[in-house]
């Protein structure tokens, strides 16, 4: 039995090495991770990226397409048989239907393989035929990524940090009231544990709705098939005695089980294999919610970067299956909610929000970029006069009412510190500005042959992420 197990392990190891050598030397694979916090637009980003790589009429910023070296792209069965396939066709149908609508949000890990046939560039390109490069796109919720920071904490430390963070938040009032009548040293009762976990989960959902980004553990928000399991039935408790069979001792045990049985497998099976990464951010939504939301987002971006293993994938490293994230794109989404004259300001704010995270990645050898984009353009630009002043606006179909409306969200500052400074200082509201947001529905599309969905800078994002490998 032992010999059989060892033999199977050796065979699998040889197969893995063989696959890695073949992919490295003949048909290289780029594993692109796409994540972001709630409502950042992950599903739309992946759907539009794949559609525009298959029909490249709107991709002039992708050099291989511009030079005519990009021969074709086609979907293939994904290599991981245990991961759900990203439902590209259904999502594209939602965006291109006669009455288009936004597709469902990311709720679990999914994957898609797009194979690209590209003619090499350079002096010897004429002597070589086109080669195949596989792009494996891995979609996963950003809330799960934030959970990786839990690996460095024990239950007491995590509880202390959470309770300090939420003590002044109105969304936590009901949970804190329940906690005030709870003695962690008392004997564990499953009914009490479930009530505490339920109240804590309700707080996390309310906090996410209010614009906070520190809503961990992430599986409490997106439990999937773990809903109701003991591994998701715990909550923070004040520090104190934790005798055997006590509520606090059981909560600590379940916290450690969450790290061991939920967080670590995600890191090992999915995240640690990624070598290019996109982090999508709804920066406009955070700005609209106020300085505290902006500061919370800045901290979340730093925590997210801490979860990566940034560095450079050289030839030998890839052969030995040691993966490090080489390129990280921080993208402010929904740039179509602004007139193009403000896009540079949004990109500058995105760069400032992620400065700490990007500096850490660049020091480790990774290449980073911050930009403003819209994976699917839902608006057109419009200029109008208001109180004798000409305003640069956008026009689109409002998601709630279905009416067409022109919208001016406010003017973003040229200096990002005009937003970041009051955010760091804990200001309650913006002093000199009132930044609004509107939710637009996707516009009906008329696509000519060879064209993907309209976008803003998706081609530049693709060039940064995979252009060097094409």
JORAFEN-V320103 format. One record per pair of residues at least 6 apart in sequence whose C-alpha atoms are under 6 Angstrom apart, sorted by the first residue. I is the first residue (numbers start at 1). J is the second residue. If there is no record, write none. Layout:
I_J ; I_J
//
This chain:
21_319 ; 23_29 ; 27_132 ; 27_133 ; 28_133 ; 29_133 ; 29_134 ; 29_135 ; 30_135 ; 31_136 ; 31_274 ; 31_275 ; 32_137 ; 32_276 ; 32_277 ; 33_137 ; 33_138 ; 33_274 ; 33_277 ; 34_139 ; 34_277 ; 34_278 ; 35_140 ; 35_141 ; 35_142 ; 35_279 ; 36_142 ; 36_279 ; 36_280 ; 36_281 ; 37_142 ; 40_280 ; 40_281 ; 40_282 ; 45_375 ; 47_88 ; 48_375 ; 51_452 ; 52_452 ; 54_73 ; 55_450 ; 55_451 ; 55_452 ; 57_450 ; 57_451 ; 59_459 ; 60_66 ; 61_459 ; 61_460 ; 62_459 ; 62_463 ; 64_70 ; 69_118 ; 69_119 ; 70_118 ; 71_117 ; 71_118 ; 72_117 ; 73_115 ; 73_116 ; 74_114 ; 74_115 ; 75_114 ; 76_113 ; 78_112 ; 78_113 ; 83_110 ; 84_110 ; 85_110 ; 85_111 ; 85_112 ; 86_110 ; 86_111 ; 86_112 ; 91_103 ; 94_100 ; 94_101 ; 94_103 ; 95_101 ; 100_442 ; 108_140 ; 109_139 ; 109_140 ; 110_138 ; 110_139 ; 111_137 ; 111_138 ; 112_136 ; 112_137 ; 113_135 ; 113_136 ; 114_134 ; 114_135 ; 115_133 ; 115_134 ; 115_135 ; 116_132 ; 116_133 ; 117_131 ; 117_132 ; 118_130 ; 118_131 ; 119_130 ; 143_218 ; 144_218 ; 146_304 ; 147_217 ; 148_307 ; 155_252 ; 159_236 ; 159_237 ; 171_203 ; 171_206 ; 172_203 ; 175_199 ; 175_200 ; 184_247 ; 184_248 ; 185_241 ; 185_242 ; 185_246 ; 186_246 ; 186_247 ; 187_245 ; 187_246 ; 187_247 ; 188_245 ; 188_246 ; 188_247 ; 194_233 ; 197_233 ; 197_234 ; 197_235 ; 201_220 ; 204_215 ; 211_293 ; 212_293 ; 213_297 ; 231_254 ; 231_258 ; 234_251 ; 242_248 ; 242_249 ; 273_323 ; 275_324 ; 275_325 ; 275_326 ; 276_325 ; 276_326 ; 276_327 ; 277_328 ; 278_328 ; 278_329 ; 279_330 ; 280_331 ; 281_332 ; 281_333 ; 282_332 ; 282_333 ; 283_332 ; 286_293 ; 286_294 ; 287_294 ; 288_435 ; 288_436 ; 290_429 ; 291_423 ; 291_427 ; 292_423 ; 295_423 ; 295_424 ; 298_353 ; 302_357 ; 305_357 ; 309_324 ; 309_325 ; 310_324 ; 310_325 ; 310_326 ; 310_361 ; 310_364 ; 310_366 ; 311_324 ; 311_325 ; 311_326 ; 311_364 ; 311_365 ; 311_366 ; 312_326 ; 312_365 ; 326_366 ; 327_366 ; 327_367 ; 327_368 ; 328_368 ; 329_368 ; 329_369 ; 329_370 ; 330_370 ; 331_370 ; 331_371 ; 331_372 ; 332_372 ; 333_373 ; 333_374 ; 334_374 ; 335_372 ; 335_373 ; 335_374 ; 336_374 ; 336_377 ; 339_392 ; 339_393 ; 345_414 ; 347_371 ; 347_372 ; 349_416 ; 351_370 ; 373_456 ; 373_457 ; 374_455 ; 374_456 ; 375_455 ; 375_458 ; 376_454 ; 376_455 ; 377_454 ; 377_455 ; 378_442 ; 378_443 ; 379_395 ; 379_396 ; 380_394 ; 380_395 ; 381_393 ; 381_394 ; 382_393 ; 382_394 ; 383_391 ; 383_392 ; 383_393 ; 384_390 ; 384_391 ; 385_391 ; 393_407 ; 393_408 ; 394_406 ; 394_407 ; 395_405 ; 395_406 ; 396_404 ; 396_405 ; 397_403 ; 397_404 ; 397_440 ; 397_441 ; 398_440 ; 398_441 ; 399_439 ; 399_440 ; 399_441 ; 409_435 ; 409_436 ; 410_435
//
